[in-house]
């Protein structure tokens, strides 16, 4: 029996369920042994055949079976002996009333997320190839970078909806490559929201892709043989120089866009003049560099561990909102509107008591994302994705930290340490 098949009692049947009859007897007036129930008379025919239970096939059904809890409420004294615990089925009071669209869209959404993850991995492989060869500038490397950015730009310009999806934990040694792709994708997402032209988006994508290329390239002679305090001071000084080192690297490429070079050089400049490497003030920081700074701050906060742990996406946005003097507040407001008040990866509690993980959000309804919910009676591979723009009676009560989840809920939702992003399309809700 597959994970999307499970036994249910006859009393749980209702129109819209796709069932299979586990019997060798004649099935009478029923269409066949595996079919979708369309009316109550078919349920009565199954009951007349003396069948005690059937197999429900969830991915072919339009809705969930009637829950055992609901049957208990309706049961008469004469039916109190019904073996309600005979089978464990993925239904409960918390899930009663979910609209047909929620059930129907689940398989489609899971397939889309799987496809999204595959393309993300392919994109990371391209980033690794480009950044490894950046130390030796050539037309071939630049063409590879242009092709990659063009693909992302074209996707953003043609898509009606953007899905920012949470992916699986990535190998630590490739953190820099994932960060480069994340900042590129998030920067382009924000640029699309702002209505930037195709040429500007190409320049922004190129700058974001190479924004940290200067890291990891400090000359070995810069490290003294002094104590750890001296070494740490050298590392800090070098860190503040990486935009300059990066700008020198990309300027050696033939025809590297000047606006993209500005992104590499100025993405750590802040509006209050306290940034680096030049301490520029607001009027001297190009808008593309300001966009990259917002994307860079978000991904860095989500993936940098402190004494409490890794910041949740919700906490990252809150921390960024507190930096009113350094980040462009207009750009930040647009970023939050696009990625959602509860970005992908946020662990939330819903008003029906269920705990879930946000997997996607729409700029049109940032408070009502799609949430993958934990339920002990539903196999993890079949976990429900509840779109709060459809389920209008549900809402998010609060955000939770992954570390505070019970062990079984944590394992079920599998909230990841690293937040990664990609774009995909969904049909309008």
VOPAGU-2260 file (C-alpha; in pm, 1 decimal, decimal comma):
REM VOPAGU-2260
SITE   aa  ch    i         X         Y         Z
SITE  UNK   A    0       0,0       0,0       0,0
SITE  UNK   A    1     138,1     341,7    -100,2
SITE  UNK   A    2     171,0     635,7     141,2
SITE  UNK   A    3    -127,0     806,0     -25,5
SITE  UNK   A    4    -349,9     503,2      40,1
SITE  UNK   A    5    -501,2     416,2     375,9
SITE  UNK   A    6    -801,5     221,4     509,1
SITE  UNK   A    7   -1115,0     398,3     627,5
SITE  UNK   A    8   -1443,8     281,7     776,5
SITE  UNK   A    9   -1760,9     273,8     569,0
SITE  UNK   A   10   -1909,1     541,7     797,3
SITE  UNK   A   11   -1634,8     781,2     684,7
SITE  UNK   A   12   -1735,3     767,8     318,4
SITE  UNK   A   13   -1867,0    1075,0     140,1
SITE  UNK   A   14   -1896,1    1191,8    -221,5
SITE  UNK   A   15   -1564,8    1310,9    -364,1
SITE  UNK   A   16   -1352,0    1027,0    -222,0
SITE  UNK   A   17   -1163,3     795,5    -455,9
SITE  UNK   A   18   -1176,6     445,3    -306,6
SITE  UNK   A   19   -1069,8      90,5    -382,6
SITE  UNK   A   20   -1279,3    -205,4    -263,3
SITE  UNK   A   21   -1078,5    -488,0    -106,5
SITE  UNK   A   22   -1317,8    -768,9    -196,6
SITE  UNK   A   23   -1335,2   -1068,0    -428,7
SITE  UNK   A   24   -1716,6   -1068,9    -427,6
SITE  UNK   A   25   -1944,3    -929,8    -698,5
SITE  UNK   A   26   -1965,9    -548,5    -666,6
SITE  UNK   A   27   -2323,5    -523,2    -790,5
SITE  UNK   A   28   -2423,2    -183,7    -936,4
SITE  UNK   A   29   -2092,6     -13,8    -855,7
SITE  UNK   A   30   -1890,2     100,2   -1161,2
SITE  UNK   A   31   -1571,2     -90,4   -1066,4
SITE  UNK   A   32   -1357,2    -179,7    -766,1
SITE  UNK   A   33   -1161,7     149,6    -778,4
SITE  UNK   A   34   -1362,9     464,5    -846,6
SITE  UNK   A   35   -1457,0     810,7    -722,7
SITE  UNK   A   36   -1778,3     822,2    -520,7
SITE  UNK   A   37   -2021,5    1067,2    -679,5
SITE  UNK   A   38   -2342,7    1013,0    -480,5
SITE  UNK   A   39   -2488,3     870,7    -160,4
SITE  UNK   A   40   -2647,1     574,0    -340,0
SITE  UNK   A   41   -2300,8     435,0    -416,3
SITE  UNK   A   42   -2215,9     452,8     -46,7
SITE  UNK   A   43   -2535,0     262,9      36,1
SITE  UNK   A   44   -2446,4       0,4    -224,8
SITE  UNK   A   45   -2103,3     -50,9     -63,4
SITE  UNK   A   46   -2273,3     -85,3     273,5
SITE  UNK   A   47   -2524,2    -336,7     128,4
SITE  UNK   A   48   -2236,7    -554,5       5,8
SITE  UNK   A   49   -2131,0    -601,7     369,0
SITE  UNK   A   50   -1789,1    -442,9     320,6
SITE  UNK   A   51   -1652,3    -310,1     652,8
SITE  UNK   A   52   -1378,3     -82,5     517,3
SITE  UNK   A   53   -1232,0      45,2     190,7
SITE  UNK   A   54    -898,0     191,9      83,2
SITE  UNK   A   55    -901,6     569,0      34,6
SITE  UNK   A   56    -660,8     704,8    -230,9
SITE  UNK   A   57    -590,8    1062,7    -125,6
SITE  UNK   A   58    -422,3    1206,5    -434,7
SITE  UNK   A   59    -725,0    1113,0    -650,6
SITE  UNK   A   60    -980,9    1241,2    -399,2
SITE  UNK   A   61   -1147,1    1582,6    -395,7
SITE  UNK   A   62   -1169,6    1599,7     -16,9
SITE  UNK   A   63   -1085,1    1425,0     309,7
SITE  UNK   A   64   -1299,1    1146,4     457,7
SITE  UNK   A   65   -1537,0    1225,8     742,9
SITE  UNK   A   66   -1330,2    1231,7    1062,2
SITE  UNK   A   67   -1370,6     975,9    1340,6
SITE  UNK   A   68   -1419,3    1261,7    1586,5
SITE  UNK   A   69   -1713,3    1395,0    1385,7
SITE  UNK   A   70   -1865,5    1046,9    1365,5
SITE  UNK   A   71   -1833,7    1014,8    1741,8
SITE  UNK   A   72   -2033,4    1334,6    1783,9
SITE  UNK   A   73   -2308,9    1205,4    1557,0
SITE  UNK   A   74   -2310,9     845,1    1681,7
SITE  UNK   A   75   -2628,1     715,0    1846,3
SITE  UNK   A   76   -2612,8     493,0    2160,0
SITE  UNK   A   77   -2687,6     193,5    1942,6
SITE  UNK   A   78   -2365,1     247,5    1746,8
SITE  UNK   A   79   -2136,2     303,5    2043,7
SITE  UNK   A   80   -1964,8     -27,1    1978,0
SITE  UNK   A   81   -1821,2      91,2    1643,7
SITE  UNK   A   82   -1444,9      16,9    1635,1
SITE  UNK   A   83   -1342,1     382,2    1591,0
SITE  UNK   A   84    -975,6     305,5    1662,5
SITE  UNK   A   85    -951,8      24,2    1410,1
SITE  UNK   A   86    -770,0     245,0    1160,7
SITE  UNK   A   87    -560,4     558,5    1187,7
SITE  UNK   A   88    -674,6     798,0     916,8
SITE  UNK   A   89    -544,0    1144,3     818,8
SITE  UNK   A   90    -853,9    1331,7     930,0
SITE  UNK   A   91    -942,0    1523,1    1243,2
SITE  UNK   A   92   -1155,1    1805,3    1375,8
SITE  UNK   A   93    -880,4    2056,8    1294,1
SITE  UNK   A   94    -899,6    1968,7     923,4
SITE  UNK   A   95   -1277,6    1951,4     883,9
SITE  UNK   A   96   -1412,4    2213,4     649,5
SITE  UNK   A   97   -1099,9    2257,8     435,5
SITE  UNK   A   98   -1209,4    2369,6      93,5
SITE  UNK   A   99   -1187,3    2146,2    -210,8
SITE  UNK   A  100    -914,7    2364,8    -367,2
SITE  UNK   A  101    -681,9    2296,4     -73,7
SITE  UNK   A  102    -702,3    1919,8    -117,3
SITE  UNK   A  103    -689,0    1934,1    -497,1
SITE  UNK   A  104    -386,4    2162,8    -509,8
SITE  UNK   A  105    -166,7    1966,6    -272,2
SITE  UNK   A  106     -21,3    1717,2    -518,4
SITE  UNK   A  107      31,1    1989,6    -778,9
SITE  UNK   A  108     211,2    2211,1    -528,7
SITE  UNK   A  109     434,6    1928,1    -406,4
SITE  UNK   A  110     533,0    1852,3    -766,3
SITE  UNK   A  111     609,1    2219,3    -828,6
SITE  UNK   A  112     823,8    2247,5    -516,8
SITE  UNK   A  113    1018,8    1934,6    -616,6
SITE  UNK   A  114    1079,1    2079,2    -962,7
SITE  UNK   A  115    1179,8    2411,1    -807,0
SITE  UNK   A  116    1437,9    2243,3    -584,5
SITE  UNK   A  117    1589,3    2056,3    -878,5
SITE  UNK   A  118    1635,8    2378,5   -1074,5
SITE  UNK   A  119    1783,1    2547,2    -769,2
SITE  UNK   A  120    2049,3    2277,3    -741,8
SITE  UNK   A  121    2129,0    2317,6   -1111,1
SITE  UNK   A  122    2164,2    2692,9   -1062,5
SITE  UNK   A  123    2400,3    2644,0    -766,1
SITE  UNK   A  124    2621,1    2420,2    -982,3
SITE  UNK   A  125    2644,5    2702,4   -1234,7
SITE  UNK   A  126    2735,8    2952,2    -959,8
SITE  UNK   A  127    3012,7    2724,0    -835,3
SITE  UNK   A  128    3157,8    2699,7   -1185,0
SITE  UNK   A  129    3148,7    3076,2   -1242,0
SITE  UNK   A  130    3292,5    3184,7    -905,0
SITE  UNK   A  131    3572,6    2928,0    -910,5
SITE  UNK   A  132    3694,2    3068,5   -1242,1
SITE  UNK   A  133    3649,0    3435,5   -1148,8
SITE  UNK   A  134    4013,1    3469,0   -1044,0
SITE  UNK   A  135    4110,1    3427,8   -1411,5
SITE  UNK   A  136    3877,9    3666,6   -1595,8
SITE  UNK   A  137    3783,4    3561,8   -1947,6
SITE  UNK   A  138    3509,8    3604,2   -2204,4
SITE  UNK   A  139    3392,8    3247,3   -2138,3
SITE  UNK   A  140    3340,8    3306,9   -1766,0
SITE  UNK   A  141    3163,2    3636,7   -1829,7
SITE  UNK   A  142    2937,3    3475,9   -2091,9
SITE  UNK   A  143    2847,6    3197,5   -1846,0
SITE  UNK   A  144    2756,7    3455,8   -1581,9
SITE  UNK   A  145    2552,9    3658,7   -1829,3
SITE  UNK   A  146    2364,4    3350,0   -1940,9
SITE  UNK   A  147    2278,4    3254,6   -1586,4
SITE  UNK   A  148    2160,1    3604,4   -1493,3
SITE  UNK   A  149    1961,1    3632,9   -1817,8
SITE  UNK   A  150    1776,8    3314,0   -1732,5
SITE  UNK   A  151    1678,3    3450,6   -1391,7
SITE  UNK   A  152    1585,9    3793,0   -1528,9
SITE  UNK   A  153    1366,3    3645,2   -1800,2
SITE  UNK   A  154    1189,2    3429,2   -1543,1
SITE  UNK   A  155    1111,2    3729,1   -1327,0
SITE  UNK   A  156     991,6    3938,8   -1618,3
SITE  UNK   A  157     754,2    3671,6   -1748,7
SITE  UNK   A  158     616,8    3519,8   -1426,6
SITE  UNK   A  159     289,3    3642,8   -1279,6
SITE  UNK   A  160     353,3    3499,6    -934,9
SITE  UNK   A  161     672,6    3446,9    -739,8
SITE  UNK   A  162     719,7    3155,6    -502,8
SITE  UNK   A  163    1006,3    3186,0    -259,1
SITE  UNK   A  164    1063,3    2827,3    -146,4
SITE  UNK   A  165    1256,7    2687,1     141,7
SITE  UNK   A  166    1503,1    2420,8      37,1
SITE  UNK   A  167    1707,7    2159,2     216,2
SITE  UNK   A  168    2022,1    2214,7     418,9
SITE  UNK   A  169    2327,9    2262,8     200,6
SITE  UNK   A  170    2690,3    2152,5     254,9
SITE  UNK   A  171    2876,7    2402,1     474,5
SITE  UNK   A  172    3175,5    2420,5     238,9
SITE  UNK   A  173    2952,1    2566,6     -32,4
SITE  UNK   A  174    2794,7    2838,3     182,3
SITE  UNK   A  175    2949,3    3118,7     -25,2
SITE  UNK   A  176    2800,1    2981,2    -347,5
SITE  UNK   A  177    2451,1    2948,3    -202,8
SITE  UNK   A  178    2475,0    3298,1     -57,6
SITE  UNK   A  179    2571,6    3437,3    -400,0
SITE  UNK   A  180    2270,4    3274,8    -565,2
SITE  UNK   A  181    2034,7    3372,3    -282,1
SITE  UNK   A  182    2136,0    3739,1    -295,3
SITE  UNK   A  183    2103,5    3738,2    -675,0
SITE  UNK   A  184    1754,2    3588,5    -666,9
SITE  UNK   A  185    1632,8    3810,2    -382,7
SITE  UNK   A  186    1777,5    4121,9    -546,8
SITE  UNK   A  187    1604,6    4044,3    -875,4
SITE  UNK   A  188    1281,7    3971,0    -691,7
SITE  UNK   A  189    1293,6    4316,9    -534,5
SITE  UNK   A  190    1392,0    4481,0    -864,0
SITE  UNK   A  191    1091,2    4323,3   -1033,7
SITE  UNK   A  192     865,3    4456,9    -757,8
SITE  UNK   A  193    1010,1    4805,2    -819,1
SITE  UNK   A  194     951,0    4782,4   -1193,0
SITE  UNK   A  195    1314,8    4810,7   -1301,4
SITE  UNK   A  196    1389,9    4762,3   -1668,8
SITE  UNK   A  197    1551,1    4453,9   -1818,1
SITE  UNK   A  198    1890,8    4622,3   -1862,5
SITE  UNK   A  199    1900,7    4736,3   -1499,2
SITE  UNK   A  200    1799,5    4390,0   -1381,0
SITE  UNK   A  201    2084,3    4235,8   -1581,9
SITE  UNK   A  202    2332,0    4479,3   -1424,3
SITE  UNK   A  203    2192,1    4412,8   -1077,8
SITE  UNK   A  204    2206,3    4036,2   -1129,8
SITE  UNK   A  205    2568,3    4048,7   -1240,4
SITE  UNK   A  206    2666,9    4267,3    -944,6
SITE  UNK   A  207    2478,8    4051,2    -693,4
SITE  UNK   A  208    2628,2    3730,6    -833,1
SITE  UNK   A  209    2983,1    3864,0    -784,5
SITE  UNK   A  210    2914,8    4082,9    -478,7
SITE  UNK   A  211    3134,9    3875,4    -244,5
SITE  UNK   A  212    3390,3    3754,6    -497,9
SITE  UNK   A  213    3659,5    3947,7    -304,9
SITE  UNK   A  214    3614,3    3732,0       4,9
SITE  UNK   A  215    3867,1    3455,8      60,7
SITE  UNK   A  216    4134,5    3631,4    -142,6
SITE  UNK   A  217    4341,2    3804,7     126,8
SITE  UNK   A  218    4716,1    3774,6      51,2
SITE  UNK   A  219    4882,9    3524,3     285,0
SITE  UNK   A  220    5152,4    3775,0     376,3
SITE  UNK   A  221    4887,0    3987,1     544,5
SITE  UNK   A  222    4871,5    3734,3     829,8
SITE  UNK   A  223    5134,5    3802,2    1093,5
SITE  UNK   A  224    5279,0    3544,0    1329,3
SITE  UNK   A  225    5139,2    3736,2    1624,2
SITE  UNK   A  226    4875,6    3629,9    1874,7
SITE  UNK   A  227    4507,6    3560,7    1810,1
SITE  UNK   A  228    4411,5    3921,2    1882,7
SITE  UNK   A  229    4642,3    4039,3    1605,3
SITE  UNK   A  230    4510,7    3774,0    1368,7
SITE  UNK   A  231    4147,9    3869,5    1439,4
SITE  UNK   A  232    4229,9    4234,8    1377,9
SITE  UNK   A  233    4381,2    4148,5    1038,8
SITE  UNK   A  234    4074,5    3940,0     946,5
SITE  UNK   A  235    3840,5    4225,0    1040,6
SITE  UNK   A  236    4043,1    4473,8     839,5
SITE  UNK   A  237    4045,0    4241,9     541,6
SITE  UNK   A  238    3669,0    4186,3     564,1
SITE  UNK   A  239    3614,9    4559,4     522,4
SITE  UNK   A  240    3836,8    4549,0     213,4
SITE  UNK   A  241    3660,6    4267,3      30,4
SITE  UNK   A  242    3438,4    4501,8    -176,2
SITE  UNK   A  243    3752,0    4674,3    -309,9
SITE  UNK   A  244    3923,3    4341,2    -383,4
SITE  UNK   A  245    3606,9    4217,8    -553,9
SITE  UNK   A  246    3579,0    4532,0    -765,2
SITE  UNK   A  247    3939,2    4484,3    -882,9
SITE  UNK   A  248    3863,2    4126,4    -984,6
SITE  UNK   A  249    3547,7    4203,5   -1185,9
SITE  UNK   A  250    3698,3    4515,4   -1345,8
SITE  UNK   A  251    3947,8    4282,4   -1513,8
SITE  UNK   A  252    3662,4    4114,0   -1702,9
SITE  UNK   A  253    3611,7    4248,1   -2054,8
SITE  UNK   A  254    3303,0    4470,4   -2069,9
SITE  UNK   A  255    3188,4    4409,9   -1712,5
SITE  UNK   A  256    2892,4    4651,1   -1664,1
SITE  UNK   A  257    2991,4    4965,1   -1466,6
SITE  UNK   A  258    2661,4    4959,0   -1276,0
SITE  UNK   A  259    2729,4    4596,8   -1173,2
SITE  UNK   A  260    3080,8    4692,8   -1059,6
SITE  UNK   A  261    2919,5    4958,5    -836,9
SITE  UNK   A  262    2711,6    4684,1    -670,8
SITE  UNK   A  263    3026,2    4483,1    -592,7
SITE  UNK   A  264    3207,2    4790,0    -457,5
SITE  UNK   A  265    2923,9    4961,3    -266,7
SITE  UNK   A  266    2688,1    4693,0    -131,2
SITE  UNK   A  267    2823,1    4749,1     223,7
SITE  UNK   A  268    2783,3    5127,3     216,2
SITE  UNK   A  269    2502,0    5250,3     445,5
SITE  UNK   A  270    2272,9    5551,4     426,0
SITE  UNK   A  271    2414,0    5700,3     747,9
SITE  UNK   A  272    2772,6    5701,5     616,8
SITE  UNK   A  273    2889,3    5431,8     861,4
SITE  UNK   A  274    2942,6    5164,2     595,3
SITE  UNK   A  275    3253,6    5060,5     404,0
SITE  UNK   A  276    3483,4    5078,9     217,0
SITE  UNK   A  277    3431,4    5454,7     155,2
SITE  UNK   A  278    3174,0    5567,8     413,0
SITE  UNK   A  279    2941,3    5700,3     141,8
SITE  UNK   A  280    2616,7    5872,4     243,7
SITE  UNK   A  281    2270,9    5811,6      99,2
SITE  UNK   A  282    2285,4    6036,5    -206,4
SITE  UNK   A  283    2609,2    5873,4    -323,8
SITE  UNK   A  284    2492,6    5510,4    -305,1
SITE  UNK   A  285    2339,9    5382,0    -633,9
SITE  UNK   A  286    1995,0    5223,9    -609,9
SITE  UNK   A  287    2122,1    4887,6    -738,9
SITE  UNK   A  288    2374,4    4871,4    -454,1
SITE  UNK   A  289    2097,7    4960,1    -206,5
SITE  UNK   A  290    1883,5    4675,0    -340,2
SITE  UNK   A  291    2170,1    4426,5    -308,0
SITE  UNK   A  292    2233,7    4550,0      47,8
SITE  UNK   A  293    1877,9    4458,8     152,9
SITE  UNK   A  294    1901,1    4111,8      -3,5
SITE  UNK   A  295    2247,9    4053,7     144,1
SITE  UNK   A  296    2136,6    4158,1     494,4
SITE  UNK   A  297    1836,8    3921,3     488,3
SITE  UNK   A  298    2024,6    3611,6     372,0
SITE  UNK   A  299    2314,4    3680,7     609,1
SITE  UNK   A  300    2083,0    3715,0     910,4
SITE  UNK   A  301    1896,5    3394,0     823,6
SITE  UNK   A  302    2217,9    3194,1     797,6
SITE  UNK   A  303    2442,4    3339,9    1068,0
SITE  UNK   A  304    2441,0    3168,7    1403,6
SITE  UNK   A  305    2446,9    3368,1    1728,2
SITE  UNK   A  306    2424,2    3271,7    2095,1
SITE  UNK   A  307    2053,6    3190,8    2056,5
SITE  UNK   A  308    2077,2    3009,4    1725,9
SITE  UNK   A  309    2003,1    3097,6    1365,6
SITE  UNK   A  310    1758,8    3383,1    1320,7
SITE  UNK   A  311    1416,6    3285,9    1191,6
SITE  UNK   A  312    1306,1    3462,9     870,4
SITE  UNK   A  313    1052,0    3659,8    1073,8
SITE  UNK   A  314    1324,6    3768,2    1319,0
SITE  UNK   A  315    1555,5    3861,1    1031,2
SITE  UNK   A  316    1297,4    4101,0     889,6
SITE  UNK   A  317    1238,9    4250,7    1233,3
SITE  UNK   A  318    1614,0    4305,8    1280,1
SITE  UNK   A  319    1639,9    4468,8     938,5
SITE  UNK   A  320    1346,3    4696,1    1011,9
SITE  UNK   A  321    1536,4    4820,2    1314,8
SITE  UNK   A  322    1823,6    4942,8    1096,3
SITE  UNK   A  323    1642,1    5259,3     991,5
SITE  UNK   A  324    1962,9    5459,6     945,6
SITE  UNK   A  325    2152,0    5207,9     733,6
SITE  UNK   A  326    1909,9    5033,1     494,4
SITE  UNK   A  327    1683,2    5210,2     246,3
SITE  UNK   A  328    1343,0    5192,6     419,3
SITE  UNK   A  329    1142,1    5224,8      98,2
SITE  UNK   A  330    1327,2    4929,0     -52,0
SITE  UNK   A  331    1291,7    4733,3     271,3
SITE  UNK   A  332     914,6    4791,3     277,0
SITE  UNK   A  333     889,7    4662,2     -80,5
SITE  UNK   A  334    1106,2    4363,2       9,8
SITE  UNK   A  335     884,6    4270,4     305,8
SITE  UNK   A  336     570,2    4312,7      96,4
SITE  UNK   A  337     714,9    4078,1    -166,2
SITE  UNK   A  338     864,7    3809,5      55,5
SITE  UNK   A  339     583,0    3825,6     309,9
SITE  UNK   A  340     550,2    3923,3     672,9
SITE  UNK   A  341     606,4    3553,4     746,9
SITE  UNK   A  342     874,0    3456,4     490,5
SITE  UNK   A  343     933,7    3097,1     376,8
SITE  UNK   A  344    1087,7    2900,3     661,0
SITE  UNK   A  345     885,7    3074,2     932,8
SITE  UNK   A  346     735,3    2833,8    1187,4
SITE  UNK   A  347     384,7    2948,8    1280,5
SITE  UNK   A  348      84,1    2849,3    1488,6
SITE  UNK   A  349    -253,9    2862,4    1314,6
SITE  UNK   A  350    -584,5    2959,0    1471,2
SITE  UNK   A  351    -705,5    2596,7    1458,8
SITE  UNK   A  352    -415,1    2489,7    1682,2
SITE  UNK   A  353    -198,6    2333,7    1412,0
SITE  UNK   A  354     172,0    2413,3    1379,2
SITE  UNK   A  355     322,3    2458,5    1035,2
SITE  UNK   A  356     605,8    2596,7     824,5
SITE  UNK   A  357     549,1    2873,7     570,1
SITE  UNK   A  358     654,6    2755,7     224,5
SITE  UNK   A  359     541,6    3041,0       0,4
SITE  UNK   A  360     388,4    3385,7      11,7
SITE  UNK   A  361     223,8    3628,6    -228,8
SITE  UNK   A  362     288,5    4005,2    -238,0
SITE  UNK   A  363     -88,6    4050,1    -271,9
SITE  UNK   A  364    -153,7    3883,0      64,9
SITE  UNK   A  365     164,8    3891,2     272,8
SITE  UNK   A  366     -18,5    3800,5     595,9
SITE  UNK   A  367    -177,2    3492,1     438,4
SITE  UNK   A  368      97,6    3260,0     308,2
SITE  UNK   A  369      82,3    2889,9     222,6
SITE  UNK   A  370     168,5    2672,8     523,3
SITE  UNK   A  371     279,9    2309,5     538,3
SITE  UNK   A  372     111,1    2181,2     854,0
SITE  UNK   A  373     205,4    1908,2    1099,0
SITE  UNK   A  374     -60,7    1651,7    1182,1
SITE  UNK   A  375      20,8    1322,8    1357,9
SITE  UNK   A  376    -234,2    1127,7    1151,6
SITE  UNK   A  377    -104,9    1238,8     812,2
SITE  UNK   A  378     211,5    1077,4     666,7
SITE  UNK   A  379     491,1    1332,7     626,6
SITE  UNK   A  380     510,8    1274,7     250,0
SITE  UNK   A  381     141,3    1360,0     228,6
SITE  UNK   A  382     157,4    1665,4     458,7
SITE  UNK   A  383    -110,8    1922,5     382,3
SITE  UNK   A  384     -20,8    2257,8     230,1
SITE  UNK   A  385    -285,3    2504,0     344,1
SITE  UNK   A  386    -317,6    2823,0     140,9
SITE  UNK   A  387    -449,7    3087,0     379,3
SITE  UNK   A  388    -578,1    3295,3      88,1
SITE  UNK   A  389    -821,4    3008,3      26,4
SITE  UNK   A  390    -886,7    2909,2     388,2
SITE  UNK   A  391   -1014,1    3250,1     493,2
SITE  UNK   A  392   -1139,1    3124,0     831,2
SITE  UNK   A  393    -784,1    3036,2     938,3
SITE  UNK   A  394    -510,5    3282,3    1034,8
SITE  UNK   A  395    -161,5    3288,7    1185,0
SITE  UNK   A  396    -162,4    3344,4    1561,2
SITE  UNK   A  397     211,8    3377,1    1621,6
SITE  UNK   A  398     559,4    3287,4    1494,1
SITE  UNK   A  399     760,5    3017,4    1674,1
SITE  UNK   A  400    1130,7    2930,5    1695,7
SITE  UNK   A  401    1222,5    2587,2    1554,8
SITE  UNK   A  402    1417,2    2505,7    1873,9
SITE  UNK   A  403    1095,2    2535,2    2075,7
SITE  UNK   A  404     909,2    2269,2    1875,7
SITE  UNK   A  405     846,4    1922,1    2019,5
SITE  UNK   A  406    1091,9    1671,9    1872,9
SITE  UNK   A  407     831,2    1492,3    1660,6
SITE  UNK   A  408     698,6    1819,9    1516,3
SITE  UNK   A  409    1051,6    1937,8    1434,9
SITE  UNK   A  410    1128,0    1609,3    1257,4
SITE  UNK   A  411     801,0    1626,8    1063,2
SITE  UNK   A  412     837,1    1985,5     941,4
SITE  UNK   A  413    1215,5    1957,2     906,3
SITE  UNK   A  414    1281,5    2332,3     940,3
SITE  UNK   A  415    1621,9    2385,5     786,5
SITE  UNK   A  416    1920,4    2577,3     914,9
SITE  UNK   A  417    1982,6    2747,7     585,0
SITE  UNK   A  418    1714,3    2935,8     397,9
SITE  UNK   A  419    1747,1    2916,3      20,0
SITE  UNK   A  420    1528,2    3065,7    -249,3
SITE  UNK   A  421    1419,6    3011,2    -604,0
SITE  UNK   A  422    1142,2    3134,3    -829,3
SITE  UNK   A  423     853,4    2942,2    -971,7
SITE  UNK   A  424     505,3    3013,5   -1097,6
SITE  UNK   A  425     164,8    2909,5    -973,5
SITE  UNK   A  426    -168,7    2971,5   -1143,4
SITE  UNK   A  427    -359,4    3261,6    -989,3
SITE  UNK   A  428    -559,8    3158,3    -681,5
